[in-house]
Amino acid sequence: MYHLGLGFCLFLIPAQVIYMRRGLGRFAAVLALSLGLILAARLVILGAARELGEIGPLMLVELFGVLALMGGLAAVNAFKPEGEVKLPALLWATAAVGALSIPLILYLRGSPSFAAATKQLFASLEQSLQGLAAQMGGLEVPEAERLFQPETLRKLMGQFFLRTFAFDYFLLLAFSWWAGSRIGARAAGKQPGVRKLIQFTLPQGYVWPLIASLALILADATIGIGAAGFLAWNVCLVFLFLYGLEGLGILQFLFHKYHLPRSLNWLAVLAVAALAMTPRIGVSILILFPILGVSEIWIRYRREERRDEQG
């Protein structure tokens, strides 16, 4: 799954299934075997194309990513007994990987071989984009031509990576744990420890990291705060995603409360998905769900109905 490319986000799921079905010992063996196979295959593939000294930084980045995901999943499973909420463990694992990645980023920024490899990568990407533009009748927009320059692409992708890498890690780790836990628990007849979306709520204190990160993003946009801006973006995206899930849970609860047909529920989901892909409306739709989730701090949408004491 790891070497399928698109299956990269799925390669930890079988390991989590093994943990749910067979326990920690088999889980550790699966991780060790997977790591060995990934390294062996990558050395064979890349070693056939270039010298090992030239691919050292790339191998280091890949090894760090694999170890971070495997170590994060192991830490999440060891954090609390089965059946309890794992969200704090997922957040702490993400924070730890973010901190450990700082020395690696500083090393790569000063590595000539890594700079040469990335320049070659973006030069190939430039050629591909220019070929696509030629097939579409050519580009006559100067801004687009400047965007296709390797150095411009490298800077843009570097900015995007630094602003989202911890958020991407959180998504991969959380999805691997969630999917593997559900599949493995169903096969083993256990409780997966995964809360249903209709019941998903965040503690009130979680709003403060979101507020602080938004304030830092605003400061970065106005006066510039350097590396703290990248940290703020990652924190903001993580908590926007979590409050977005809470907003979806509120909508699901309201559909259930008012006994709306399931077909109407699916129709609403499809309509929201279509609107989210609309350029002008999409951003507003995507922001609406986190706002709805945050608003539950003050408006208890899912408050239990009071029972008639006389009844």
N, C-alpha and C positions, 0 to 999 in steps of 0.2 A: 504493500500500500504506500509505503514511504516513497518508493522510486516510481510510482505512477504519476507523481506530480500532483494531480487533482486529489489523489488519495492521501496526500500529506496530512491533511487535517483528520484523517481517520485511523492512522496507524497505531494510535494508543488505545483505541476502543477495544480491540481483542484482548490487550493486556488487562484492562479494567474488567472485562468479562471474566477472565481467568481469576482475578482477585475475588470477585463476588462469588464465584463457583468453587474455587479450590483453595483460597486463602493466600496469606502473605508469602509463603515459601515458593509456591508455583509462580506467583506474580513476579517475585524478584528474579526467578530463573528466566521467565519470559522476557523481562526487560534486558537482562544481560545477553541473552541470545539475540535479541533484536538489535542491540547496540553493536554486537560483533558482526552481524550480517550486514548492517548498514555501512559500517566502516570498511569492511572487506570489499563490498560492491563498489563503494565510492572510490577507493584506492585503485581498483582495477579499471574503472571507467575513466577517471581523470588521469591516472598514471599512464595510460596508453596514449594520451593526447599531449602531455607536456611533462616537463621535469617536476619532481616533487618539490623542489625549492621554490618553484614559481607558484605552486598551488597551496603552499603552506598556509597563508592567511585565509584563503577561502575554506580550506579544510578546518581551520580553527573556528571560523564563524559557524560552519555547519555542525561541528562537534559541540560547540557551546549550545546551539539551538536544540539539538537532540537531547543532550544531557539536562538542559533546563526543563524541557517538557517532561522527560522521564522522572527527574528528581521532583518536580512539582507535583506530579500525579502520585508519587510515592508519599510525599509529605501530606498531601490532602487526605489520603487513605489512612495515614497514621495519626491524623490530628484529633479526631474524635471517634467514638464507637459508631458502628453502623446504625443508621436510622436517625442520626442527628444532622442538623444543618451544617453544610460544609462551606458556606459562603465566606466566613472569616478566614478559613484556611486557604481558599482560592485567592483572596485579596493579599494575604501575607506572602504566599508563594510568588505572586506577581510583583510585590514590592521587593522581595529578596532578589529575584532575577533582575529587576531594574537596577538595583544597587550593584550587583555583581557584573552587570554589563558595562558599567562606567569605565573600569580599567581596559576592557576589551576595545571599547570605542576609541579611547585615547590612543591605544596602541595602533589601531587600524588607521587612524588619522595621520600617523607619522610613518606608516609603512609604505615604502616605494613600490614594492611588489603588489600590494593590494590596490594602490592607486593605478598602477599600470593595468591590472586585471579589470578594474571597473571601467577604465577608459576604453579598453577594448570591447567590453560588454556593451557600453552605450554607443560606441561607434557602430557595432553590429545592429543595435536597435535603431540607430539613425538610418542606416541603409534600408532596413525593413520598412520604416515609416515613409521614407522617400519612395520606395517601390510601391507601397500602397497608395500614396498620393498620386503617383504617375498613372496607376490603373484607374483612378477616379477622375482623371482629366487634368492633373497637375494642380499645384497650389500657387496662388497669386497673392496671398496675404503675407506681408512681410513678418508680422508677428508670429504666424505659424511657422515660417521658415526659421526664424530665430529659435523657436521652441524646439525644433528638431536638432539643434546643434548638440553634439555629445556633452560638452561642458554644461550647457543649460539643463539638459536632461539629468545629468548627474547631480547637479545642485538641487533641482526640484525633487528628485527621488530621495536624495539625502534628507532634505527637510521633511518630506512626507514620512520617511521611515522613522526619524527621531521623534516625530510627534505622535506616532501610532504604534511603535513596536511593542510597548508594554500592554497596550490595549489589545493588539492582535494576539499576544501571548495569552492574555486572560481569556479571550474568546476560545482559542484552541484548547487550552487546558480545561476550561469549564465545560465545553461541549464534549470533550473526550470523557471526562468524568461522568457527566450527565447521561450520555448515550450508553456508555459501557455499563453504568450502574443499573440502568433500567433493563437493558437486555440481559445482563447477568443475573439480576434479581428475579426476573421473570422465569429464567431457566432453572434457578436454584430454589424458587419458592420463598425468597426472602423479601424484606422491605428494602427498597433501594435507597431510602433516605433522601429522596428527591421530592420537594414540595410541589404540589400542583400549582399551575399558573394562577388559578382562581384564588389561591390562598397565599400567593407570594406577596410579602410585605417586607419593607426594610425598616430597621430601627431608626428612630427619629434623628439620632446622632449622625447618620450617614449623610445628612444634607449639608453638614459643615464642610467636608472635603469638596463637595460640589461647588459650594459658594466660594470657598477659598481659591479653587482652581479657576473659576470664572473670573474672579478678581485679578488673578495673576495673568490670565490671557488678555484681559483688557489693558493691564499695565504693559504687557509685552507689545501690544499693538500700538500703544501711545508713546512710551518712552524706551521700550526695549529692556529686557531683563536677562538676556543671554540664555544659558542652559536651563534656567528655572522655567522659561517659557515652554520648553519641550516637556519637562516634567508636568507642568500644568495641563497641557493638552492631553497627555496620557491619562492623568487622573480624571479629568473632565469627561473624556470619552467613556471610561469605565463606569462612572457613576451615572452618566446620561443613559447608558445602556441598561443599567440595573433599574433605574427609575422608569425607563421605557417599558421594561418587563412588568413593573408594578402597574403602570398605566394600562397595559394590555389585560392584566389580571382584573382591574377594575371594570373594564368594558365587558369582559367575560362574565363577571359577577352580575352586572346590570342586565345582560341578556338573560342570564339564568333567573334572576329575581323577577323579571317581568314576563317570564315564560314565553320568550320569543322563539319561533321555530328555529331548529338547527340550520335549515336551509338559508334563513335570513341571516343567521350568524356568519355562515360561510360567504354569503353574498357581500356582507359588510367587510369581511376580511379581504376579499378580492378587490372591492372598490377602494379600500385604503391602500392596498398594494399598488393598484394602478395609479392612484393619485401620487403616491410616493415616488413613482418613476417619472412623473411629470416635472420638467426642469423648474418651472416657476413655483409650483405648489409643493414639490417633494420635500424641500427643506422645512417648510412650515408643518407638514404632516409629521415628519420625523421628530420635530421638536415638540409637537403637541402631546405625544405620549409621555415623555419625561415630565412635562409640566403637569399633566394629569396625575402622574405618580407622586410628584412632590406635593401636590395640593392635598393629598390624603393626610398629610401631617395635621392639617387644620379641618378638613372636611372628611368625616368618617363615612365614606361611601359604603363600606362593607360592614357597618355596625350591625350587630345582631338586633333583630326586631324584638322590642320589649314584649314579654308575655303578660297577658292579663293575670294579675295576681289572684283575682277572684275566680278565675277559671281553673 
